Amino acid sequence: MTTTTAIDLFDIIKQRSSVRHYDSSVSISKEELTEILSYATKAPSAWNLQHWHFTIFHSKESKQTLLPIAFNQSQITDASAIIAILGDMEANKNTDDVYDPLLTEGFMTSEIKETLAGQINRAYTSEAFARDAAFTNASLAAMQLMLAAKAKGYDSCAIGGFNKEQFMKEYKIDKRYVPIMLISIGKALKPAHQSYRLDVDKVSTWL
Protein backbone atom coordinates (compact mmCIF):
# COMPACT_ATOMS: atom_id res chain seq x y z
CA MET A 1 0.00 0.00 0.00
CA THR A 2 2.81 2.40 0.89
CA THR A 3 4.65 1.64 -2.35
CA THR A 4 1.53 2.25 -4.44
CA THR A 5 0.91 5.59 -2.75
CA ALA A 6 4.50 6.67 -3.35
CA ILE A 7 4.31 5.76 -7.04
CA ASP A 8 1.05 7.68 -7.42
CA LEU A 9 2.58 10.76 -5.79
CA PHE A 10 5.63 10.62 -8.04
CA ASP A 11 3.38 10.39 -11.10
CA ILE A 12 1.43 13.45 -9.97
CA ILE A 13 4.65 15.41 -9.46
CA LYS A 14 5.88 14.46 -12.92
CA GLN A 15 2.55 15.19 -14.59
CA ARG A 16 1.99 18.59 -12.97
CA SER A 17 2.95 21.50 -15.17
CA SER A 18 2.00 25.17 -15.48
CA VAL A 19 -1.12 25.38 -17.65
CA ARG A 20 -2.14 28.80 -18.95
CA HIS A 21 -4.96 27.90 -21.34
CA TYR A 22 -8.14 26.50 -19.81
CA ASP A 23 -11.45 25.15 -21.00
CA SER A 24 -13.79 27.91 -19.87
CA SER A 25 -16.81 25.57 -20.07
CA VAL A 26 -15.51 23.45 -17.18
CA SER A 27 -16.70 24.32 -13.69
CA ILE A 28 -15.51 23.10 -10.31
CA SER A 29 -17.86 22.81 -7.34
CA LYS A 30 -17.39 24.63 -4.07
CA GLU A 31 -17.25 21.23 -2.36
CA GLU A 32 -14.39 20.02 -4.54
CA LEU A 33 -12.49 23.29 -4.14
CA THR A 34 -12.94 23.04 -0.39
CA GLU A 35 -11.52 19.52 -0.45
CA ILE A 36 -8.47 20.69 -2.42
CA LEU A 37 -7.96 23.55 0.03
CA SER A 38 -8.23 21.14 2.96
CA TYR A 39 -5.28 19.20 1.55
CA ALA A 40 -3.35 22.45 1.12
CA THR A 41 -3.82 23.18 4.82
CA LYS A 42 -1.99 19.94 5.66
CA ALA A 43 1.26 21.61 4.55
CA PRO A 44 3.98 22.06 7.18
CA SER A 45 4.58 25.44 8.79
CA ALA A 46 6.92 26.92 11.38
CA TRP A 47 5.56 26.21 14.89
CA ASN A 48 2.47 24.90 13.06
CA LEU A 49 1.17 28.47 12.93
CA GLN A 50 -0.30 27.92 9.45
CA HIS A 51 0.71 31.22 7.90
CA TRP A 52 -1.78 31.18 5.02
CA HIS A 53 -5.12 32.55 4.00
CA PHE A 54 -6.99 31.87 0.77
CA THR A 55 -9.17 34.26 -1.20
CA ILE A 56 -11.23 32.24 -3.68
CA PHE A 57 -12.49 33.69 -6.95
CA HIS A 58 -15.13 31.17 -7.95
CA SER A 59 -17.92 33.06 -9.69
CA LYS A 60 -17.59 34.52 -13.18
CA GLU A 61 -18.27 37.95 -11.73
CA SER A 62 -15.47 37.77 -9.18
CA LYS A 63 -12.96 36.53 -11.76
CA GLN A 64 -13.97 39.39 -14.04
CA THR A 65 -13.13 41.94 -11.33
CA LEU A 66 -9.74 40.28 -10.89
CA LEU A 67 -8.92 40.33 -14.62
CA PRO A 68 -7.53 43.91 -14.88
CA ILE A 69 -5.65 43.50 -11.58
CA ALA A 70 -3.93 40.45 -13.10
CA PHE A 71 -2.98 42.40 -16.25
CA ASN A 72 -5.81 40.90 -18.32
CA GLN A 73 -4.38 37.41 -18.51
CA SER A 74 -7.00 35.20 -20.16
CA GLN A 75 -6.44 32.35 -17.70
CA ILE A 76 -8.00 34.49 -14.97
CA THR A 77 -11.46 34.24 -16.51
CA ASP A 78 -11.05 30.95 -18.41
CA ALA A 79 -9.92 28.90 -15.40
CA SER A 80 -12.58 27.28 -13.22
CA ALA A 81 -11.32 29.15 -10.16
CA ILE A 82 -8.53 31.41 -9.00
CA ILE A 83 -7.07 31.04 -5.52
CA ALA A 84 -5.15 33.99 -4.08
CA ILE A 85 -2.49 32.83 -1.65
CA LEU A 86 -1.98 35.29 1.20
CA GLY A 87 0.77 35.08 3.79
CA ASP A 88 -0.04 35.86 7.41
CA MET A 89 2.31 38.50 8.85
CA GLU A 90 0.71 38.03 12.28
CA ALA A 91 0.62 34.24 12.44
CA ASN A 92 1.79 34.51 16.06
CA LYS A 93 -1.83 35.39 16.87
CA ASN A 94 -2.72 31.79 15.95
CA THR A 95 -0.76 30.41 18.91
CA ASP A 96 -3.73 29.77 21.21
CA ASP A 97 -5.93 28.38 18.43
CA VAL A 98 -3.18 25.95 17.41
CA TYR A 99 -1.97 24.82 20.83
CA ASP A 100 -5.00 24.99 23.14
CA PRO A 101 -6.71 21.94 21.55
CA LEU A 102 -3.49 19.99 22.17
CA LEU A 103 -3.57 21.10 25.82
CA THR A 104 -7.18 20.04 26.17
CA GLU A 105 -6.51 16.63 24.64
CA GLY A 106 -3.40 16.06 26.74
CA PHE A 107 -0.91 16.11 23.87
CA MET A 108 0.93 19.17 25.23
CA THR A 109 1.69 20.53 28.67
CA SER A 110 1.16 24.15 29.64
CA GLU A 111 4.92 24.43 30.21
CA ILE A 112 5.69 23.40 26.64
CA LYS A 113 3.08 25.79 25.30
CA GLU A 114 4.57 28.63 27.36
CA THR A 115 8.04 27.86 26.02
CA LEU A 116 6.85 27.77 22.41
CA ALA A 117 4.78 30.92 22.83
CA GLY A 118 7.86 32.71 24.17
CA GLN A 119 9.90 31.64 21.14
CA ILE A 120 7.16 32.76 18.78
CA ASN A 121 6.63 36.15 20.41
CA ARG A 122 10.35 36.91 20.41
CA ALA A 123 10.64 35.98 16.74
CA TYR A 124 7.68 38.15 15.80
CA THR A 125 9.24 41.30 17.20
CA SER A 126 11.06 41.38 13.84
CA GLU A 127 8.95 42.55 10.90
CA ALA A 128 11.50 41.05 8.50
CA PHE A 129 11.08 37.66 10.16
CA ALA A 130 7.29 37.91 10.01
CA ARG A 131 7.37 38.73 6.30
CA ASP A 132 9.86 35.98 5.46
CA ALA A 133 7.82 33.45 7.45
CA ALA A 134 4.62 34.53 5.69
CA PHE A 135 6.15 33.99 2.24
CA THR A 136 7.95 30.75 3.07
CA ASN A 137 5.13 28.97 4.84
CA ALA A 138 2.26 30.13 2.63
CA SER A 139 4.27 29.01 -0.41
CA LEU A 140 4.42 25.50 1.05
CA ALA A 141 0.61 25.47 1.15
CA ALA A 142 0.49 26.81 -2.41
CA MET A 143 2.60 23.96 -3.77
CA GLN A 144 0.55 21.41 -1.87
CA LEU A 145 -2.62 22.96 -3.29
CA MET A 146 -1.36 22.53 -6.86
CA LEU A 147 -0.42 18.90 -6.25
CA ALA A 148 -3.82 18.24 -4.66
CA ALA A 149 -5.54 19.84 -7.66
CA LYS A 150 -3.56 17.61 -10.03
CA ALA A 151 -4.45 14.55 -7.97
CA LYS A 152 -8.12 15.52 -8.41
CA GLY A 153 -7.66 15.78 -12.19
CA TYR A 154 -7.27 19.56 -12.47
CA ASP A 155 -4.45 21.63 -13.90
CA SER A 156 -3.00 24.76 -12.35
CA CYS A 157 -0.56 27.62 -12.69
CA ALA A 158 1.13 29.83 -10.12
CA ILE A 159 0.78 33.47 -11.15
CA GLY A 160 3.07 36.16 -9.81
CA GLY A 161 2.02 38.78 -12.34
CA PHE A 162 -0.64 40.90 -10.70
CA ASN A 163 -0.87 44.33 -9.10
CA LYS A 164 -0.53 43.53 -5.42
CA GLU A 165 -1.31 47.02 -4.14
CA GLN A 166 -4.45 47.19 -6.26
CA PHE A 167 -5.42 43.70 -5.11
CA MET A 168 -5.16 44.72 -1.46
CA LYS A 169 -7.23 47.85 -2.04
CA GLU A 170 -9.90 46.31 -4.28
CA TYR A 171 -10.69 43.42 -1.96
CA LYS A 172 -10.09 45.30 1.30
CA ILE A 173 -7.48 42.79 2.46
CA ASP A 174 -6.39 43.27 6.07
CA LYS A 175 -2.81 44.56 6.38
CA ARG A 176 -2.12 41.47 8.44
CA TYR A 177 -1.81 39.63 5.14
CA VAL A 178 0.58 39.95 2.22
CA PRO A 179 -0.44 38.75 -1.28
CA ILE A 180 2.02 36.15 -2.54
CA MET A 181 0.58 34.57 -5.68
CA LEU A 182 -2.56 33.65 -7.57
CA ILE A 183 -3.19 30.04 -8.58
CA SER A 184 -5.44 29.22 -11.52
CA ILE A 185 -7.25 25.87 -11.40
CA GLY A 186 -9.16 24.18 -14.20
CA LYS A 187 -8.98 21.77 -17.12
CA ALA A 188 -6.29 22.35 -19.72
CA LEU A 189 -7.54 23.47 -23.14
CA LYS A 190 -4.18 22.56 -24.65
CA PRO A 191 -0.95 21.09 -23.26
CA ALA A 192 1.42 23.21 -21.24
CA HIS A 193 4.55 24.58 -22.88
CA GLN A 194 7.43 22.12 -22.90
CA SER A 195 9.91 22.98 -20.16
CA TYR A 196 13.45 21.91 -19.35
CA ARG A 197 14.66 21.14 -15.84
CA LEU A 198 18.24 21.61 -14.74
CA ASP A 199 20.03 18.44 -13.68
CA VAL A 200 20.13 17.76 -9.96
CA ASP A 201 23.93 17.99 -9.95
CA LYS A 202 23.70 21.54 -11.33
CA VAL A 203 21.42 22.73 -8.53
CA SER A 204 23.04 20.77 -5.69
CA THR A 205 26.14 21.11 -3.58
CA TRP A 206 27.15 18.04 -1.57
CA LEU A 207 29.22 18.59 1.58
N, C-alpha and C positions, 0 to 999 in steps of 0.2 A: 504493500500500500504506500509506504514511504517513497519507494523508488518511482512508482507511477506518478505520484504527486510532483516529485522533483522534475521528472521528464516533462510533465505538462507545463510547469512553471518555466522551464528553459525554452520550450516551444513558444510560449507567450512572449517572453523577452525577445526572442529572435524575430517573431512575427510583427511585433509592435514597431511602427514607424510613424513619422509625422505626416499626417494626411491633411491637405489644405483644400481639397475639393470634395464636397459632400452632396449626397442625394437629399435635396431639400424636401422630398415627399415623405421621408422617414421621420417618424416621431419616436420619442422615448418617454415612457410614463414616469410620473413623479415617484411611484413606488420603486421602479428600477433604478432611477437616479439616486434615490435615498439609499438603496442597497449598495450601490457603487461608492457613495460617500461614506457609508458605514465601514467599508473596507479601508478607505483612505484614512479614517480615524484610528486604525490599528497601527499606523506608522509609529516608529519610535520617536521620542522627543526627550530633550534634556530635563531631568527631574520628573519626567512624565507630565510636564505642564501643558502639553498639547497646544503649541503656539500657532494654531491655525483657525481661520474662519472662512466660510465659503459663502459667496454671493452667487445665487443661481439665476441665470437668465434662461427661462424655460419657455415663456410665451413668445409669440412672434412680435408682439408689441414691445416687450422688454429688449429683445435682441435688436430691434430696429433703433431703439434709443441708444444702444451701445455702439451701433455701426460707425457713426462719425467719430466717436471717442477712440475707436480702434482703427482709425485711418481708412475707413470704408473697405476693409478687407471682406471679400464676399463670404468667406467661411463663417463670419460672425452671424449672418442671417441664414445661411444654407445649412449649418450644423443643427443637429437636433436640440442641443443645449450648449450653453457657455457657462463654465464655472470660473468665477474669479477667485483666485487664491490670495487670501490676505494673511499677513503675518501679525501676530499679537505682540506688540511692544510692551504690554503690561501683563504678560503671562504669569508673573508672580502672584497676581490676584486670583489665580486658579488654585493656589496652594491648598486652601481648606476644602474646596470641592473635590480635589484629587485625592487628598490624604484622609479626610474624615471618614469616608466609607471604609477605608482599610483599618482605621482605629476601631470603628464600630464592630467590624467583623473579626477583630482580633489578629489581623495580619501585620499590624504595626503598633509599636508602643508610642505613648505620648512623648517619651524622651527622643525617640528617633525622629518623630515628626518635628519636634522643636529644633533638633540639630539641622535637619534638612531645610526647614523654614529659615533658619539663620543663614545658611549658605546662600539660599535663593535671594533673600533680602539684601545681603551684602553685594551679590553679583549685580542686582538690578539698581544699584546706585549709579551704575555706569550706563549712560544712554547708548554709547557705542556697543556695549555688550548686549543690551536689550534689542537693538536693531539687528546685530549679527545673528542673535539667537532666533529672532523672528524669521529672518530669511532662511537660515539653515534648516530649522525644524519644519517650517511650513512647506519648504521645497521637498522634504522627505514625504510628506503627505501628498503632495502634487504628483510625484513619481508613482506612488502607490495607487493613486486614483487612476492614472493612465493605464497601469497594468491591470487593475480591476476592470476597467472599461473594456480592455482588449479581451480579457477572460470572458466577459459577457457578450462578446461578439461585436463590440463597437470600436471605431477608430478614434484617434484623438490627435491633438497638436498643442504643444505649449506655445503660447503667444506672448512675447515680450513687447511687441510693438503696439502700444496704446498710450494715450495721454493720461498719465497717472494723476496729475493735479486735477484735470477735468473730471476724471472718474470719481475722485474723492468728493468733489463739489457736487456733481450731478446726483450722486446717490447718497449724499449726506452721510458719508462713512465717518465713524468716530475716529478721532485722531489717535486713539489707542492702536489702530490698525494701520499697516502699511501695505499697499497693493504690490504684489510680487509678480503675478502672471495671470493670464487668462488661459483656460484650457477648453478647446472646442471638442465636442463629442458627437459622433454620428456615424453614419455608414458611408464609406468611401464611394465617391462617384467614379473615380479612376485611381489607379495605383499611385502610391507616393513616389516622389522622385527617388531615383537610385542614389544611395549614399555610400561613401567609403569610410571605413573605420580604421584608425591608426592601429598598428600592431601593439599588442600588450607590452612588448619589450621597448617600444618607443615612448610609452607613457608611464613606465615603471622604473623605479630605482630600487635595487635590492641591496640591503646592507647586511 
